[in-house]
Amino acid sequence: MSDLGYDPWSAAFVADPYPVFAELRAERPVFFHEPTGQWVISRYEDVDALLRDRRLGRSYLHVGGHEEFGQEPEAEFLKPFWDLIRAGMLDVEPPTHTRLRRLVSKAFTARMVEGLRPTIRRLAAELAGALADEGGGDLLADVAEPLPVNVIAEMLGVPVEDRPLLRPWSADICGMYELNPPEEVQRTAVRAAVEFSDYLRELARSRRSEPRDDLISALAQVVDEGDRLTEDELIGTCVLLLNAGHEATVNATGNGWWTLFRNPGELERLRSDELLVPTAVEELLRYDTPAPMFERWVLEDITVAGVDIPRGAEVALQFASANRDPEVFADPDRLDLGRDPNPHITFGLGIHYCLGAPLARIELAESLAALLRLAPGLRLVSEPEWKPGFVLRGLQALHVQC
């Protein structure tokens, strides 16, 4: 049977997967994709249910080994990478995930995140103002990238002179999350993981002995019923906060502005009413989500839309498709910056719901508001090109004039 054009390695598909998703939802909402070895699931109802279903997990290692799940043993050279990633909460399951999330949540609080808003507003204004003063530039490199990396660095307590190190490490590590990354990408991710771990280990030790008003110090001091984060867990958590919070936010900003430029009526609506910014952020996240697909392992046999999927299989949950499902969103291919309600699943659902969602929303809103205010004539110079990856989907650059 045809896969109806689903090809996450195709430049054309990455640039506009939505016509393919519409066909999949209508004709093949659940199917096995031989090239990736994944079951592709595209309807909102199914994606929503599976994100909450504890018969699936981000990992299977808590219930079985690689051979039992039909996977090759991980290459020895990848051990430093996986040691780092599995010390955080993203790729682990309960009870480890429950414990880590509880401990991290005691330091990464809603009050702490909201307390960052003045800093985020100031940084966004500085970056948007500089872009306007220059008469334009690359909105991604000049605004979208420096804002979240500086916010997270400020939050963690990374010294200003070390912050240029963070973006390359983050990008190199996130290369491992693409589908079937080549060995060169894998080795680059390992190198970045080792360098980043070594850097954070030294910083964490200094903060443990001499705490400051930053998240690394707070994580180092967190204790709950006699339990605390180990040094490896603290480092894994900091790397996760940077990678998850940075890569997706950069792509969300670029994708959002590219969407606005292609919908000039809605852009003018937003320019004339800045009170729309909060709902505009939600709609832009729905309309062209920066993380269009998340993978889960099937830990027990399941049936989805009448299709049996066995234990040991991997499913590819298509967030971007679910966010355009007409069963949930009226006229889903139309951008409506005032859309309400807007139950998009860009930040996930269930126990792995994005811990950094409140921070991302503040960053996106403050960045959008600053550009609307300080660069009111912002316009596109040339049509952008997409980066080749699909799992983290974003633009190469976005050249604009003010």
C-alpha positions as CSV (number, residue, x, y, z in Angstrom):
1,M,0.0,0.0,0.0
2,S,1.1,3.6,-0.7
3,D,2.3,5.7,2.2
4,L,0.6,8.7,0.4
5,G,3.9,10.7,0.2
6,Y,5.0,10.5,3.8
7,D,8.7,10.9,3.6
8,P,10.5,12.7,6.5
9,W,13.7,12.9,4.5
10,S,12.2,14.7,1.6
11,A,12.8,18.4,1.3
12,A,9.4,18.9,-0.3
13,F,7.7,17.1,2.6
14,V,9.6,18.9,5.3
15,A,8.7,22.2,3.6
16,D,5.0,21.4,3.6
17,P,3.8,18.1,5.1
18,Y,0.2,19.3,5.6
19,P,-1.4,18.0,2.3
20,V,0.1,14.6,3.0
21,F,-1.1,14.7,6.6
22,A,-4.6,15.5,5.4
23,E,-4.6,12.4,3.2
24,L,-3.2,10.2,5.9
25,R,-5.9,11.3,8.4
26,A,-8.6,10.5,5.9
27,E,-7.2,7.3,4.4
28,R,-4.4,5.8,6.5
29,P,-4.5,7.2,10.0
30,V,-2.4,4.3,11.3
31,F,0.1,2.6,9.0
32,F,3.6,0.9,9.2
33,H,6.3,3.0,7.5
34,E,9.0,0.5,6.3
35,P,11.8,3.0,5.8
36,T,11.7,4.3,9.5
37,G,10.4,1.1,11.0
38,Q,7.6,3.1,12.7
39,W,3.9,3.0,13.0
40,V,2.7,6.5,11.8
41,I,-0.3,7.9,13.7
42,S,-1.8,11.1,12.4
43,R,-5.3,11.8,13.9
44,Y,-5.7,14.0,17.0
45,E,-7.9,11.6,18.9
46,D,-5.3,8.8,18.6
47,V,-2.2,10.9,19.3
48,D,-4.0,12.5,22.3
49,A,-4.9,9.0,23.7
50,L,-1.5,7.5,23.2
51,L,0.4,10.4,24.8
52,R,-1.6,9.6,28.0
53,D,-1.4,5.8,27.6
54,R,1.1,4.2,30.1
55,R,1.4,1.1,27.7
56,L,3.7,3.3,25.7
57,G,7.0,5.0,26.8
58,R,9.8,7.2,25.7
59,S,12.1,4.3,26.6
60,Y,11.7,0.5,27.0
61,L,14.8,-0.1,29.0
62,H,12.9,-0.2,32.3
63,V,10.9,-3.2,31.1
64,G,13.3,-5.0,28.7
65,G,16.6,-5.0,26.9
66,H,17.5,-4.0,23.3
67,E,17.3,-7.6,22.0
68,E,13.8,-8.2,23.5
69,F,12.6,-5.1,21.7
70,G,14.2,-6.1,18.4
71,Q,16.9,-3.4,18.5
72,E,20.6,-3.7,18.0
73,P,22.7,-3.0,21.1
74,E,23.9,0.6,21.3
75,A,27.4,1.2,19.9
76,E,30.0,1.6,22.7
77,F,31.0,5.0,21.4
78,L,27.5,6.3,22.1
79,K,27.7,5.5,25.8
80,P,28.7,9.1,27.0
81,F,25.7,10.5,25.0
82,W,23.1,8.1,26.5
83,D,24.6,8.4,30.0
84,L,24.0,12.1,29.8
85,I,20.5,12.0,28.2
86,R,19.2,9.2,30.5
87,A,20.4,11.2,33.6
88,G,17.7,13.7,32.7
89,M,13.9,13.0,32.6
90,L,13.2,13.1,28.9
91,D,14.1,9.5,28.0
92,V,13.2,7.7,31.2
93,E,10.0,6.4,32.6
94,P,8.4,6.0,36.1
95,P,9.5,5.5,38.8
96,T,12.7,7.3,37.7
97,H,10.9,9.9,35.7
98,T,8.4,10.6,38.6
99,R,11.3,11.1,41.0
100,L,13.3,13.4,38.7
101,R,10.3,15.5,37.7
102,R,9.3,16.0,41.4
103,L,12.8,17.1,42.4
104,V,13.3,19.4,39.4
105,S,9.9,20.9,39.8
106,K,10.8,22.1,43.3
107,A,13.5,24.3,41.8
108,F,12.0,25.1,38.4
109,T,8.9,26.6,39.7
110,A,6.2,28.7,38.1
111,R,7.2,31.6,40.3
112,M,10.8,31.4,39.2
113,V,9.8,31.3,35.6
114,E,7.4,34.2,35.9
115,G,10.2,36.1,37.7
116,L,12.2,35.9,34.5
117,R,9.7,37.9,32.5
118,P,11.4,41.3,33.1
119,T,14.7,39.9,32.0
120,I,13.1,38.2,28.9
121,R,11.3,41.5,28.0
122,R,14.5,43.5,28.3
123,L,16.5,41.0,26.2
124,A,13.8,40.8,23.6
125,A,13.7,44.6,23.3
126,E,17.4,44.8,23.0
127,L,17.5,42.2,20.2
128,A,14.5,43.6,18.3
129,G,15.8,47.2,18.7
130,A,19.2,46.2,17.3
131,L,17.6,44.5,14.3
132,A,15.6,47.6,13.7
133,D,18.6,49.9,14.0
134,E,20.5,47.8,11.4
135,G,17.5,48.0,9.1
136,G,17.0,44.3,9.1
137,G,19.0,41.1,9.0
138,D,18.5,37.4,9.7
139,L,15.7,37.3,12.2
140,L,16.7,33.8,13.3
141,A,20.4,34.6,14.0
142,D,19.8,38.1,15.3
143,V,16.7,37.5,17.5
144,A,15.3,34.0,17.6
145,E,18.6,32.2,18.6
146,P,20.2,34.6,21.1
147,L,17.0,35.2,23.1
148,P,16.3,31.7,24.5
149,V,20.0,30.7,24.9
150,N,20.6,33.9,26.9
151,V,17.5,33.4,29.0
152,I,18.4,29.8,29.8
153,A,22.0,30.7,30.4
154,E,20.8,33.5,32.8
155,M,18.5,31.1,34.5
156,L,21.1,28.4,35.0
157,G,23.8,30.8,36.0
158,V,26.2,30.3,33.1
159,P,28.8,33.2,33.0
160,V,28.3,35.6,30.1
161,E,31.7,34.8,28.6
162,D,30.8,31.1,28.3
163,R,27.4,31.5,26.7
164,P,28.6,31.3,23.1
165,L,29.5,27.7,23.8
166,L,25.9,26.7,24.5
167,R,24.2,27.0,21.1
168,P,26.7,24.8,19.2
169,W,26.6,22.1,22.0
170,S,22.8,22.2,21.9
171,A,22.5,21.9,18.1
172,D,25.1,19.1,17.9
173,I,23.3,17.1,20.7
174,C,19.9,17.5,19.1
175,G,21.2,16.1,15.8
176,M,20.8,12.7,17.5
177,Y,17.0,13.1,17.6
178,E,16.6,13.1,13.8
179,L,15.5,9.8,12.2
180,N,18.4,7.4,11.6
181,P,21.2,10.0,12.0
182,P,24.5,9.1,10.2
183,E,27.5,8.1,12.2
184,E,29.2,11.4,11.7
185,V,26.2,13.2,13.3
186,Q,26.2,10.6,16.2
187,R,29.9,11.1,16.9
188,T,29.5,14.9,16.8
189,A,26.7,14.6,19.4
190,V,28.9,12.4,21.6
191,R,31.7,15.0,21.5
192,A,29.2,17.8,22.4
193,A,27.7,15.7,25.2
194,V,31.2,15.1,26.7
195,E,32.2,18.7,26.5
196,F,28.9,20.0,27.8
197,S,28.9,17.5,30.7
198,D,32.5,18.4,31.7
199,Y,31.7,22.1,31.6
200,L,28.5,21.7,33.7
201,R,30.1,19.3,36.2
202,E,32.7,21.9,37.0
203,L,30.1,24.7,37.2
204,A,27.8,22.6,39.4
205,R,30.5,21.7,41.9
206,S,31.4,25.4,42.3
207,R,27.7,26.2,42.9
208,R,27.2,23.4,45.4
209,S,30.0,24.9,47.5
210,E,29.2,28.5,46.8
211,P,25.5,28.8,45.9
212,R,24.2,31.8,44.0
213,D,20.7,32.9,42.9
214,D,20.5,30.6,39.9
215,L,18.9,27.3,38.9
216,I,22.0,25.3,39.0
217,S,22.5,26.3,42.7
218,A,18.8,25.6,43.4
219,L,19.0,22.2,41.8
220,A,22.2,21.4,43.7
221,Q,20.4,22.3,47.0
222,V,17.1,20.6,46.3
223,V,16.2,17.9,48.9
224,D,12.8,16.1,49.1
225,E,12.3,13.5,52.0
226,G,16.0,12.9,52.2
227,D,16.3,12.5,48.4
228,R,18.3,14.8,46.1
229,L,19.5,15.0,42.6
230,T,22.8,13.2,41.9
231,E,25.5,15.2,40.1
232,D,24.8,13.3,36.9
233,E,21.1,14.0,37.2
234,L,21.7,17.7,37.8
235,I,23.8,17.8,34.7
236,G,21.3,15.8,32.6
237,T,18.5,18.1,33.7
238,C,20.5,21.3,32.8
239,V,21.3,19.8,29.3
240,L,17.6,18.9,28.8
241,L,16.5,22.4,29.8
242,L,18.8,24.0,27.3
243,N,18.2,21.6,24.4
244,A,14.4,21.2,24.8
245,G,13.9,24.9,25.6
246,H,16.3,26.3,23.0
247,E,16.0,24.4,19.8
248,A,12.2,24.3,19.8
249,T,11.8,28.0,20.7
250,V,14.2,29.1,18.0
251,N,12.2,27.1,15.4
252,A,8.9,28.3,16.8
253,T,9.9,31.9,16.3
254,G,11.1,31.4,12.8
255,N,8.2,29.3,11.8
256,G,5.8,31.7,13.4
257,W,7.1,34.8,11.5
258,W,7.3,32.9,8.2
259,T,3.6,32.0,8.8
260,L,2.7,35.6,9.5
261,F,4.5,36.8,6.4
262,R,2.4,34.3,4.4
263,N,-0.8,35.5,6.0
264,P,-0.6,39.3,5.7
265,G,-4.2,39.9,6.8
266,E,-3.6,38.2,10.1
267,L,-0.2,40.0,10.5
268,E,-2.0,43.4,10.1
269,R,-4.7,42.3,12.5
270,L,-1.9,41.5,15.1
271,R,-0.1,44.8,14.4
272,S,-3.3,46.7,15.1
273,D,-4.1,44.8,18.3
274,E,-1.2,43.7,20.5
275,L,-3.7,42.3,22.9
276,L,-3.9,39.4,20.5
277,V,-0.3,38.3,21.3
278,P,-1.2,35.5,23.8
279,T,-3.7,33.8,21.5
280,A,-1.4,34.5,18.5
281,V,1.4,32.5,20.2
282,E,-0.9,29.6,20.7
283,E,-2.2,29.7,17.1
284,L,1.3,29.9,15.6
285,L,2.4,26.9,17.7
286,R,-0.6,25.0,16.4
287,Y,-0.4,26.1,12.8
288,D,3.3,25.1,12.2
289,T,4.6,23.3,15.2
290,P,8.4,23.3,15.6
291,A,8.5,19.7,16.9
292,P,6.1,17.9,14.5
293,M,6.7,14.3,15.6
294,F,7.4,12.5,18.8
295,E,8.3,8.8,19.1
296,R,7.1,6.3,21.7
297,W,7.8,2.6,22.3
298,V,5.0,0.1,22.7
299,L,5.4,-1.7,26.0
300,E,2.2,-3.8,25.7
301,D,0.2,-4.8,22.7
302,I,-2.2,-2.0,21.7
303,T,-5.0,-1.4,19.1
304,V,-5.2,2.0,17.5
305,A,-8.1,2.8,15.1
306,G,-8.7,-0.9,14.6
307,V,-5.1,-1.6,13.9
308,D,-3.1,-4.0,16.2
309,I,0.4,-2.8,17.1
310,P,2.6,-5.3,18.9
311,R,4.8,-4.9,22.0
312,G,8.3,-3.8,20.9
313,A,7.0,-1.6,18.0
314,E,7.8,2.1,17.8
315,V,5.1,4.7,17.0
316,A,5.6,8.1,15.4
317,L,3.0,10.4,16.8
318,Q,2.4,13.2,14.3
319,F,1.8,16.3,16.4
320,A,1.7,18.6,13.4
321,S,-1.0,16.5,11.8
322,A,-3.0,16.3,15.0
323,N,-2.9,20.1,15.2
324,R,-4.5,20.4,11.8
325,D,-7.2,17.7,12.4
326,P,-10.6,19.1,11.3
327,E,-12.4,16.9,13.8
328,V,-10.9,19.2,16.5
329,F,-10.1,22.5,14.9
330,A,-12.6,24.4,12.7
331,D,-11.1,25.3,9.3
332,P,-7.7,24.0,10.5
333,D,-5.6,25.2,7.6
334,R,-6.7,28.8,8.2
335,L,-4.5,30.9,10.5
336,D,-6.8,32.6,13.1
337,L,-4.7,34.5,15.6
338,G,-7.8,34.8,17.9
339,R,-8.6,31.1,17.8
340,D,-10.3,30.1,21.1
341,P,-10.4,27.4,22.3
342,N,-7.2,26.1,20.9
343,P,-6.3,22.6,22.4
344,H,-3.1,22.1,20.4
345,I,-0.7,19.4,21.6
346,T,2.5,21.1,20.7
347,F,3.9,20.8,24.2
348,G,2.7,17.2,24.5
349,L,0.4,15.6,27.1
350,G,0.6,13.2,29.9
351,I,3.6,12.7,32.2
352,H,6.0,13.9,29.6
353,Y,4.2,17.2,29.1
354,C,6.8,19.9,28.5
355,L,8.1,21.2,31.8
356,G,9.4,24.3,30.1
357,A,6.1,25.3,28.4
358,P,5.4,28.3,30.6
359,L,9.0,29.6,29.8
360,A,8.6,29.0,26.1
361,R,5.3,30.9,26.1
362,I,6.8,33.9,27.8
363,E,9.8,34.0,25.4
364,L,7.6,33.7,22.3
365,A,5.1,36.4,23.5
366,E,7.8,38.9,24.6
367,S,9.8,38.3,21.4
368,L,6.7,38.8,19.2
369,A,5.6,41.9,21.1
370,A,9.0,43.5,20.9
371,L,9.3,43.0,17.2
372,L,5.8,44.3,16.6
373,R,6.6,47.4,18.7
374,L,10.2,48.2,17.6
375,A,10.1,46.9,14.0
376,P,6.5,47.7,12.9
377,G,7.4,47.6,9.2
378,L,9.2,44.2,9.4
379,R,8.9,42.5,6.0
380,L,10.4,39.5,4.3
381,V,13.4,39.9,1.9
382,S,13.5,36.4,0.4
383,E,11.7,33.1,0.8
384,P,13.5,31.0,3.3
385,E,14.8,27.4,3.0
386,W,14.1,24.7,5.5
387,K,16.7,22.8,7.4
388,P,16.8,19.1,6.4
389,G,15.5,17.7,9.7
390,F,11.9,16.8,10.3
391,V,11.8,15.9,14.0
392,L,13.0,19.4,14.9
393,R,11.6,21.4,12.0
394,G,12.8,24.9,11.3
395,L,14.2,27.4,8.8
396,Q,17.9,27.8,7.8
397,A,17.5,31.6,8.0
398,L,14.8,34.3,7.8
399,H,16.1,37.5,6.1
400,V,14.0,40.6,6.8
401,Q,14.0,44.3,6.4
402,C,12.6,46.9,8.8
